[in-house]
Each structure stands twice: as C-alpha cells, then as structure tokens.
C-alpha cells in the first residue's frame, strides 16, 4: 500500500457511502478542509478525530486506530499507552475551551 493508505481508505469508504466532505463534516463535526487534507495525506488525524469520523464512515474505532498506527494489530506495544496520553491531551483542550465559554457567560 502507499504512504497514504489511511487517507485512501477513508476516501474510498466516504465515496462508497456517497458522502461528500461537507456531509461527513456535518456528521462528524470536523472541518471539511481538514478532512480533505487527511484524505490527501497532508495531515495525520489525531485519535480524537478518528473517533469522530469512525461511525459516519462505518468503521469500528479500533480498526481506524490500527490503520493510523495508534494501535498495533496484536496490541503488544506501547501504542495503547500513547493513544491514552493523546486522548488525555485532547480532553484537556476541550475542557479548557468549555470552561472558557462558561466563564464568558
């Protein structure tokens, strides 16, 4: 497979489901231009983004995490720990934004 196997797989699945980038964006709350850059191999999606797009594209989240290299096929290495750490960072950013919105009320 190519260097952009994940992006190609995502584009293929999106097209099989007859979704445009805009449709997928609305379903996943991920910017359509960012989705396009992932498909083109210009961006590497975070685990949080993969979680958002998995269901609309009909993927199991773990399958996408494996395709992206966050989880190994046999789960014997440190990828699960790295995934957990990334998720903690993503949650911290989201909580910070939420608190800022609440404070601005």
N, CA, C and O atoms as CSV, one atom per row, in Angstrom:
chain,resi,resn,atom,element,x,y,z
A,1,UNK,N,N,0.835,-1.191,0.000
A,1,UNK,CA,C,0.000,0.000,0.000
A,1,UNK,C,C,0.873,1.246,0.000
A,1,UNK,O,O,2.072,1.174,0.269
A,2,UNK,N,N,0.270,2.375,-0.300
A,2,UNK,CA,C,1.024,3.619,-0.398
A,2,UNK,C,C,1.289,4.218,0.980
A,2,UNK,O,O,0.836,3.701,2.001
A,3,UNK,N,N,2.038,5.329,0.980
A,3,UNK,CA,C,2.323,6.048,2.215
A,3,UNK,C,C,1.050,6.657,2.804
A,3,UNK,O,O,0.996,6.953,3.997
A,4,UNK,N,N,0.034,6.840,1.973
A,4,UNK,CA,C,-1.214,7.444,2.428
A,4,UNK,C,C,-2.340,6.411,2.461
A,4,UNK,O,O,-3.459,6.700,2.039
A,5,UNK,N,N,-2.056,5.240,2.948
A,5,UNK,CA,C,-3.063,4.176,2.976
A,5,UNK,C,C,-4.285,4.575,3.784
A,5,UNK,O,O,-5.411,4.270,3.391
A,6,UNK,N,N,-4.080,5.252,4.908
A,6,UNK,CA,C,-5.210,5.657,5.733
A,6,UNK,C,C,-6.107,6.636,4.973
A,6,UNK,O,O,-7.322,6.447,4.913
A,7,UNK,N,N,-5.516,7.673,4.399
A,7,UNK,CA,C,-6.293,8.671,3.661
A,7,UNK,C,C,-7.047,8.048,2.499
A,7,UNK,O,O,-8.208,8.375,2.251
A,8,UNK,N,N,-6.381,7.150,1.791
A,8,UNK,CA,C,-7.034,6.486,0.654
A,8,UNK,C,C,-8.203,5.629,1.123
A,8,UNK,O,O,-9.254,5.603,0.483
A,9,UNK,N,N,-8.023,4.936,2.229
A,9,UNK,CA,C,-9.082,4.088,2.778
A,9,UNK,C,C,-10.272,4.938,3.235
A,9,UNK,O,O,-11.426,4.563,3.027
A,10,UNK,N,N,-9.986,6.072,3.849
A,10,UNK,CA,C,-11.058,6.961,4.293
A,10,UNK,C,C,-11.835,7.519,3.099
A,10,UNK,O,O,-13.066,7.548,3.112
A,11,UNK,N,N,-11.109,7.963,2.064
A,11,UNK,CA,C,-11.767,8.498,0.872
A,11,UNK,C,C,-12.616,7.416,0.205
A,11,UNK,O,O,-13.755,7.662,-0.192
A,12,UNK,N,N,-12.051,6.231,0.089
A,12,UNK,CA,C,-12.770,5.119,-0.533
A,12,UNK,C,C,-14.078,4.823,0.211
A,12,UNK,O,O,-15.129,4.662,-0.409
A,13,UNK,N,N,-14.004,4.754,1.527
A,13,UNK,CA,C,-15.199,4.461,2.322
A,13,UNK,C,C,-16.215,5.600,2.218
A,13,UNK,O,O,-17.417,5.357,2.106
A,14,UNK,N,N,-15.727,6.846,2.254
A,14,UNK,CA,C,-16.623,8.003,2.146
A,14,UNK,C,C,-17.365,7.970,0.823
A,14,UNK,O,O,-18.569,8.220,0.775
A,15,UNK,N,N,-16.650,7.661,-0.252
A,15,UNK,CA,C,-17.269,7.608,-1.569
A,15,UNK,C,C,-18.226,6.425,-1.698
A,15,UNK,O,O,-19.269,6.542,-2.341
A,16,UNK,N,N,-17.882,5.290,-1.093
A,16,UNK,CA,C,-18.790,4.140,-1.096
A,16,UNK,C,C,-20.116,4.490,-0.433
A,16,UNK,O,O,-21.169,3.998,-0.840
A,17,UNK,N,N,-20.064,5.327,0.574
A,17,UNK,CA,C,-21.261,5.734,1.305
A,17,UNK,C,C,-21.924,6.953,0.668
A,17,UNK,O,O,-22.897,7.488,1.199
A,18,UNK,N,N,-21.390,7.385,-0.474
A,18,UNK,CA,C,-21.923,8.534,-1.226
A,18,UNK,C,C,-21.973,9.797,-0.365
A,18,UNK,O,O,-22.939,10.559,-0.409
A,19,UNK,N,N,-20.922,9.998,0.411
A,19,UNK,CA,C,-20.833,11.192,1.241
A,19,UNK,C,C,-19.837,12.173,0.632
A,19,UNK,O,O,-18.769,11.777,0.164
A,20,UNK,N,N,-20.192,13.439,0.643
A,20,UNK,CA,C,-19.226,14.470,0.281
A,20,UNK,C,C,-18.436,14.821,1.535
A,20,UNK,O,O,-18.799,14.428,2.644
A,21,UNK,N,N,-17.366,15.556,1.346
A,21,UNK,CA,C,-16.614,16.020,2.517
A,21,UNK,C,C,-17.493,16.882,3.413
A,21,UNK,O,O,-17.378,16.831,4.637
A,22,UNK,N,N,-18.369,17.674,2.803
A,22,UNK,CA,C,-19.265,18.526,3.581
A,22,UNK,C,C,-20.240,17.685,4.405
A,22,UNK,O,O,-20.484,17.990,5.573
A,23,UNK,N,N,-20.799,16.626,3.805
A,23,UNK,CA,C,-21.701,15.739,4.555
A,23,UNK,C,C,-20.972,15.108,5.734
A,23,UNK,O,O,-21.474,15.108,6.858
A,24,UNK,N,N,-19.790,14.573,5.471
A,24,UNK,CA,C,-19.022,13.938,6.535
A,24,UNK,C,C,-18.675,14.955,7.615
A,24,UNK,O,O,-18.699,14.635,8.804
A,25,UNK,N,N,-18.359,16.161,7.210
A,25,UNK,CA,C,-18.042,17.217,8.157
A,25,UNK,C,C,-19.223,17.481,9.091
A,25,UNK,O,O,-19.047,17.602,10.303
A,26,UNK,N,N,-20.400,17.568,8.532
A,26,UNK,CA,C,-21.594,17.830,9.344
A,26,UNK,C,C,-21.885,16.660,10.287
A,26,UNK,O,O,-22.345,16.865,11.411
A,27,UNK,N,N,-21.621,15.452,9.835
A,27,UNK,CA,C,-21.889,14.267,10.649
A,27,UNK,C,C,-20.860,14.084,11.767
A,27,UNK,O,O,-21.169,13.509,12.811
A,28,UNK,N,N,-19.643,14.571,11.547
A,28,UNK,CA,C,-18.552,14.319,12.491
A,28,UNK,C,C,-18.084,15.559,13.250
A,28,UNK,O,O,-17.321,15.451,14.210
A,29,UNK,N,N,-18.532,16.714,12.827
A,29,UNK,CA,C,-18.087,17.975,13.417
A,29,UNK,C,C,-16.582,18.173,13.240
A,29,UNK,O,O,-15.891,18.646,14.142
A,30,UNK,N,N,-16.093,17.798,12.053
A,30,UNK,CA,C,-14.694,18.010,11.692
A,30,UNK,C,C,-14.689,18.858,10.424
A,30,UNK,O,O,-15.432,18.568,9.486
A,31,UNK,N,N,-13.878,19.882,10.385
A,31,UNK,CA,C,-13.826,20.799,9.249
A,31,UNK,C,C,-13.606,20.048,7.931
A,31,UNK,O,O,-12.731,19.185,7.855
A,32,UNK,N,N,-14.391,20.367,6.888
A,32,UNK,CA,C,-14.256,19.639,5.625
A,32,UNK,C,C,-12.881,19.780,4.971
A,32,UNK,O,O,-12.392,18.840,4.344
A,33,UNK,N,N,-12.263,20.945,5.115
A,33,UNK,CA,C,-10.931,21.106,4.506
A,33,UNK,C,C,-9.904,20.239,5.242
A,33,UNK,O,O,-8.970,19.726,4.627
A,34,UNK,N,N,-10.076,20.078,6.545
A,34,UNK,CA,C,-9.177,19.213,7.312
A,34,UNK,C,C,-9.377,17.764,6.886
A,34,UNK,O,O,-8.408,17.023,6.724
A,35,UNK,N,N,-10.631,17.358,6.704
A,35,UNK,CA,C,-10.915,16.004,6.232
A,35,UNK,C,C,-10.253,15.758,4.874
A,35,UNK,O,O,-9.679,14.695,4.638
A,36,UNK,N,N,-10.337,16.741,3.995
A,36,UNK,CA,C,-9.713,16.611,2.678
A,36,UNK,C,C,-8.209,16.455,2.772
A,36,UNK,O,O,-7.610,15.667,2.040
A,37,UNK,N,N,-7.597,17.213,3.678
A,37,UNK,CA,C,-6.139,17.108,3.851
A,37,UNK,C,C,-5.744,15.744,4.423
A,37,UNK,O,O,-4.682,15.214,4.094
A,38,UNK,N,N,-6.596,15.178,5.277
A,38,UNK,CA,C,-6.327,13.825,5.778
A,38,UNK,C,C,-6.363,12.842,4.612
A,38,UNK,O,O,-5.476,11.999,4.477
A,39,UNK,N,N,-7.385,12.950,3.776
A,39,UNK,CA,C,-7.510,12.043,2.629
A,39,UNK,C,C,-6.340,12.177,1.670
A,39,UNK,O,O,-5.928,11.195,1.053
A,40,UNK,N,N,-5.800,13.385,1.537
A,40,UNK,CA,C,-4.675,13.626,0.634
A,40,UNK,C,C,-3.335,13.247,1.254
A,40,UNK,O,O,-2.303,13.284,0.582
A,41,UNK,N,N,-3.350,12.888,2.519
A,41,UNK,CA,C,-2.102,12.540,3.200
A,41,UNK,C,C,-1.311,13.744,3.666
A,41,UNK,O,O,-0.133,13.619,4.001
A,42,UNK,N,N,-1.942,14.915,3.694
A,42,UNK,CA,C,-1.261,16.132,4.121
A,42,UNK,C,C,-1.381,16.373,5.620
A,42,UNK,O,O,-0.656,17.198,6.177
A,43,UNK,N,N,-2.279,15.668,6.269
A,43,UNK,CA,C,-2.472,15.759,7.715
A,43,UNK,C,C,-2.609,14.359,8.299
A,43,UNK,O,O,-3.156,13.457,7.663
A,44,UNK,N,N,-2.114,14.195,9.494
A,44,UNK,CA,C,-2.274,12.945,10.225
A,44,UNK,C,C,-3.337,13.198,11.291
A,44,UNK,O,O,-3.153,14.054,12.156
A,45,UNK,N,N,-4.433,12.472,11.238
A,45,UNK,CA,C,-5.511,12.736,12.189
A,45,UNK,C,C,-5.157,12.278,13.596
A,45,UNK,O,O,-4.459,11.282,13.789
A,46,UNK,N,N,-5.651,13.022,14.562
A,46,UNK,CA,C,-5.481,12.608,15.950
A,46,UNK,C,C,-6.451,11.464,16.234
A,46,UNK,O,O,-7.360,11.190,15.450
A,47,UNK,N,N,-6.242,10.819,17.344
A,47,UNK,CA,C,-7.157,9.754,17.757
A,47,UNK,C,C,-8.560,10.303,17.951
A,47,UNK,O,O,-9.538,9.621,17.646
A,48,UNK,N,N,-8.671,11.527,18.453
A,48,UNK,CA,C,-9.992,12.134,18.671
A,48,UNK,C,C,-10.726,12.339,17.346
A,48,UNK,O,O,-11.931,12.100,17.263
A,49,UNK,N,N,-10.016,12.775,16.324
A,49,UNK,CA,C,-10.631,12.958,15.002
A,49,UNK,C,C,-11.067,11.609,14.451
A,49,UNK,O,O,-12.157,11.489,13.894
A,50,UNK,N,N,-10.236,10.609,14.601
A,50,UNK,CA,C,-10.606,9.272,14.114
A,50,UNK,C,C,-11.870,8.772,14.802
A,50,UNK,O,O,-12.710,8.128,14.172
A,51,UNK,N,N,-12.007,9.065,16.086
A,51,UNK,CA,C,-13.218,8.659,16.794
A,51,UNK,C,C,-14.444,9.363,16.223
A,51,UNK,O,O,-15.514,8.763,16.120
A,52,UNK,N,N,-14.294,10.626,15.853
A,52,UNK,CA,C,-15.418,11.384,15.317
A,52,UNK,C,C,-15.870,10.877,13.947
A,52,UNK,O,O,-17.063,10.893,13.642
A,53,UNK,N,N,-14.934,10.434,13.131
A,53,UNK,CA,C,-15.304,10.035,11.770
A,53,UNK,C,C,-15.592,8.551,11.622
A,53,UNK,O,O,-16.116,8.122,10.595
A,54,UNK,N,N,-15.256,7.761,12.633
A,54,UNK,CA,C,-15.419,6.305,12.530
A,54,UNK,C,C,-16.871,5.907,12.263
A,54,UNK,O,O,-17.148,5.194,11.299
A,55,UNK,N,N,-17.784,6.353,13.097
A,55,UNK,CA,C,-19.179,5.931,12.964
A,55,UNK,C,C,-19.804,6.379,11.646
A,55,UNK,O,O,-20.406,5.552,10.961
A,56,UNK,N,N,-19.688,7.660,11.257
A,56,UNK,CA,C,-20.290,8.055,9.978
A,56,UNK,C,C,-19.757,7.273,8.777
A,56,UNK,O,O,-20.469,7.073,7.792
A,57,UNK,N,N,-18.496,6.832,8.868
A,57,UNK,CA,C,-17.918,6.074,7.762
A,57,UNK,C,C,-18.129,4.570,7.907
A,57,UNK,O,O,-17.774,3.803,7.012
A,58,UNK,N,N,-18.703,4.150,9.023
A,58,UNK,CA,C,-18.982,2.736,9.216
A,58,UNK,C,C,-17.775,1.917,9.643
A,58,UNK,O,O,-17.709,0.715,9.387
A,59,UNK,N,N,-16.829,2.566,10.291
A,59,UNK,CA,C,-15.654,1.871,10.802
A,59,UNK,C,C,-15.820,1.616,12.290
A,59,UNK,O,O,-16.490,2.377,12.989
A,60,UNK,N,N,-15.210,0.546,12.768
A,60,UNK,CA,C,-15.013,0.354,14.191
A,60,UNK,C,C,-13.849,1.272,14.569
A,60,UNK,O,O,-12.853,1.341,13.848
A,61,UNK,N,N,-13.971,1.964,15.675
A,61,UNK,CA,C,-12.923,2.910,16.081
A,61,UNK,C,C,-11.563,2.221,16.169
A,61,UNK,O,O,-10.552,2.773,15.735
A,62,UNK,N,N,-11.546,1.032,16.725
A,62,UNK,CA,C,-10.268,0.317,16.865
A,62,UNK,C,C,-9.643,0.034,15.492
A,62,UNK,O,O,-8.422,0.081,15.341
A,63,UNK,N,N,-10.479,-0.256,14.503
A,63,UNK,CA,C,-9.970,-0.507,13.152
A,63,UNK,C,C,-9.257,0.729,12.612
A,63,UNK,O,O,-8.164,0.628,12.056
A,64,UNK,N,N,-9.882,1.898,12.778
A,64,UNK,CA,C,-9.250,3.135,12.312
A,64,UNK,C,C,-7.975,3.432,13.102
A,64,UNK,O,O,-6.978,3.870,12.527
A,65,UNK,N,N,-8.001,3.201,14.386
A,65,UNK,CA,C,-6.809,3.446,15.199
A,65,UNK,C,C,-5.667,2.539,14.764
A,65,UNK,O,O,-4.506,2.947,14.794
A,66,UNK,N,N,-5.980,1.330,14.367
A,66,UNK,CA,C,-4.939,0.418,13.853
A,66,UNK,C,C,-4.410,0.917,12.512
A,66,UNK,O,O,-3.200,0.933,12.284
A,67,UNK,N,N,-5.323,1.326,11.619
A,67,UNK,CA,C,-4.905,1.832,10.307
A,67,UNK,C,C,-3.994,3.052,10.446
A,67,UNK,O,O,-3.057,3.230,9.669
A,68,UNK,N,N,-4.281,3.886,11.443
A,68,UNK,CA,C,-3.494,5.105,11.644
A,68,UNK,C,C,-2.202,4.848,12.407
A,68,UNK,O,O,-1.355,5.735,12.506
A,69,UNK,N,N,-2.042,3.642,12.948
A,69,UNK,CA,C,-0.830,3.314,13.672
A,69,UNK,C,C,-0.883,3.593,15.160
A,69,UNK,O,O,0.132,3.457,15.844
A,70,UNK,N,N,-2.045,3.981,15.683
A,70,UNK,CA,C,-2.171,4.207,17.123
A,70,UNK,C,C,-2.248,2.894,17.899
A,70,UNK,O,O,-1.845,2.834,19.061
A,71,UNK,N,N,-2.755,1.860,17.273
A,71,UNK,CA,C,-2.824,0.532,17.884
A,71,UNK,C,C,-2.145,-0.457,16.956
A,71,UNK,O,O,-2.299,-0.384,15.737
A,72,UNK,N,N,-1.402,-1.371,17.527
A,72,UNK,CA,C,-0.788,-2.404,16.705
A,72,UNK,C,C,-1.789,-3.530,16.501
A,72,UNK,O,O,-2.729,-3.672,17.282
A,73,UNK,N,N,-1.600,-4.324,15.471
A,73,UNK,CA,C,-2.532,-5.435,15.235
A,73,UNK,C,C,-2.638,-6.385,16.414
A,73,UNK,O,O,-3.709,-6.938,16.668
A,74,UNK,N,N,-1.534,-6.585,17.144
A,74,UNK,CA,C,-1.588,-7.511,18.275
A,74,UNK,C,C,-1.603,-6.797,19.626
A,74,UNK,O,O,-1.650,-7.441,20.674
A,75,UNK,N,N,-1.562,-5.469,19.597
A,75,UNK,CA,C,-1.650,-4.634,20.799
A,75,UNK,C,C,-0.592,-4.968,21.853
A,75,UNK,O,O,-0.855,-4.841,23.049
A,76,UNK,N,N,0.595,-5.391,21.425
A,76,UNK,CA,C,1.638,-5.745,22.388
A,76,UNK,C,C,2.645,-4.628,22.607
A,76,UNK,O,O,3.555,-4.781,23.422
A,77,UNK,N,N,2.512,-3.522,21.911
A,77,UNK,CA,C,3.500,-2.469,22.098
A,77,UNK,C,C,2.911,-1.297,22.880
A,77,UNK,O,O,1.873,-1.437,23.527
A,78,UNK,N,N,3.567,-0.155,22.821
A,78,UNK,CA,C,3.169,0.989,23.634
A,78,UNK,C,C,2.140,1.893,22.960
A,78,UNK,O,O,1.880,2.988,23.459
A,79,UNK,N,N,1.564,1.484,21.875
A,79,UNK,CA,C,0.627,2.351,21.165
A,79,UNK,C,C,-0.631,2.629,21.971
A,79,UNK,O,O,-1.192,3.720,21.872
A,80,UNK,N,N,-1.079,1.686,22.753
A,80,UNK,CA,C,-2.261,1.931,23.576
A,80,UNK,C,C,-1.956,3.026,24.596
A,80,UNK,O,O,-2.782,3.909,24.824
A,81,UNK,N,N,-0.800,2.973,25.196
A,81,UNK,CA,C,-0.416,3.997,26.166
A,81,UNK,C,C,-0.312,5.365,25.488
A,81,UNK,O,O,-0.743,6.370,26.053
A,82,UNK,N,N,0.256,5.407,24.283
A,82,UNK,CA,C,0.347,6.674,23.546
A,82,UNK,C,C,-1.030,7.193,23.201
A,82,UNK,O,O,-1.280,8.395,23.286
A,83,UNK,N,N,-1.930,6.301,22.811
A,83,UNK,CA,C,-3.306,6.685,22.497
A,83,UNK,C,C,-3.978,7.296,23.731
A,83,UNK,O,O,-4.633,8.334,23.632
A,84,UNK,N,N,-3.818,6.661,24.879
A,84,UNK,CA,C,-4.420,7.175,26.109
A,84,UNK,C,C,-3.876,8.563,26.436
A,84,UNK,O,O,-4.635,9.451,26.823
A,85,UNK,N,N,-2.581,8.753,26.285
A,85,UNK,CA,C,-1.982,10.056,26.562
A,85,UNK,C,C,-2.513,11.117,25.608
A,85,UNK,O,O,-2.792,12.242,26.022
A,86,UNK,N,N,-2.653,10.768,24.346
A,86,UNK,CA,C,-3.186,11.732,23.377
A,86,UNK,C,C,-4.629,12.088,23.706
A,86,UNK,O,O,-5.033,13.245,23.597
A,87,UNK,N,N,-5.396,11.095,24.107
A,87,UNK,CA,C,-6.793,11.346,24.473
A,87,UNK,C,C,-6.861,12.270,25.689
A,87,UNK,O,O,-7.723,13.148,25.746
A,88,UNK,N,N,-5.970,12.085,26.655
A,88,UNK,CA,C,-5.947,12.968,27.821
A,88,UNK,C,C,-5.671,14.412,27.397
A,88,UNK,O,O,-6.296,15.341,27.908
A,89,UNK,N,N,-4.741,14.597,26.468
A,89,UNK,CA,C,-4.427,15.936,25.981
A,89,UNK,C,C,-5.629,16.539,25.264
A,89,UNK,O,O,-5.965,17.703,25.479
A,90,UNK,N,N,-6.284,15.736,24.402
A,90,UNK,CA,C,-7.463,16.223,23.679
A,90,UNK,C,C,-8.574,16.621,24.640
A,90,UNK,O,O,-9.228,17.646,24.444
A,91,UNK,N,N,-8.790,15.826,25.667
A,91,UNK,CA,C,-9.828,16.114,26.657
A,91,UNK,C,C,-9.488,17.391,27.416
A,91,UNK,O,O,-10.370,18.206,27.686
A,92,UNK,N,N,-8.217,17.571,27.761
A,92,UNK,CA,C,-7.805,18.776,28.473
A,92,UNK,C,C,-8.065,20.025,27.632
A,92,UNK,O,O,-8.521,21.040,28.159
A,93,UNK,N,N,-7.783,19.960,26.346
A,93,UNK,CA,C,-8.028,21.103,25.456
A,93,UNK,C,C,-9.521,21.393,25.375
A,93,UNK,O,O,-9.936,22.547,25.478
A,94,UNK,N,N,-10.321,20.361,25.191
A,94,UNK,CA,C,-11.769,20.531,25.090
A,94,UNK,C,C,-12.333,21.106,26.393
A,94,UNK,O,O,-13.171,22.008,26.361
A,95,UNK,N,N,-11.882,20.594,27.522
A,95,UNK,CA,C,-12.369,21.096,28.808
A,95,UNK,C,C,-11.969,22.552,29.007
A,95,UNK,O,O,-12.748,23.343,29.539
A,96,UNK,N,N,-10.767,22.909,28.585
A,96,UNK,CA,C,-10.334,24.298,28.685
A,96,UNK,C,C,-11.220,25.228,27.883
A,96,UNK,O,O,-11.581,26.308,28.350
A,97,UNK,N,N,-11.575,24.807,26.667
A,97,UNK,CA,C,-12.462,25.612,25.832
A,97,UNK,C,C,-13.848,25.717,26.450
A,97,UNK,O,O,-14.464,26.783,26.426
A,98,UNK,N,N,-14.332,24.625,26.997
A,98,UNK,CA,C,-15.646,24.627,27.638
A,98,UNK,C,C,-15.668,25.550,28.838
A,98,UNK,O,O,-16.612,26.319,29.015
A,99,UNK,N,N,-14.640,25.480,29.660
A,99,UNK,CA,C,-14.570,26.358,30.833
A,99,UNK,C,C,-14.502,27.829,30.422
A,99,UNK,O,O,-15.109,28.685,31.066
A,100,UNK,N,N,-13.766,28.119,29.358
A,100,UNK,CA,C,-13.691,29.497,28.873
A,100,UNK,C,C,-15.056,29.996,28.422
A,100,UNK,O,O,-15.414,31.147,28.669
A,101,UNK,N,N,-15.813,29.135,27.764
A,101,UNK,CA,C,-17.173,29.515,27.330
A,101,UNK,C,C,-18.072,29.749,28.532
A,101,UNK,O,O,-18.844,30.708,28.553
A,102,UNK,N,N,-17.978,28.887,29.528
A,102,UNK,CA,C,-18.797,29.044,30.729
A,102,UNK,C,C,-18.428,30.333,31.443
A,102,UNK,O,O,-19.311,31.059,31.900
A,103,UNK,N,N,-17.149,30.628,31.546
A,103,UNK,CA,C,-16.695,31.845,32.204
A,103,UNK,C,C,-17.172,33.099,31.480
A,103,UNK,O,O,-17.362,34.146,32.100
A,104,UNK,N,N,-17.365,32.989,30.162
A,104,UNK,CA,C,-17.777,34.171,29.396
A,104,UNK,C,C,-19.278,34.444,29.471
A,104,UNK,O,O,-19.759,35.454,28.957
A,105,UNK,N,N,-20.006,33.547,30.109
A,105,UNK,CA,C,-21.460,33.742,30.244
A,105,UNK,C,C,-21.798,34.834,31.233
A,105,UNK,O,O,-22.974,35.120,31.459
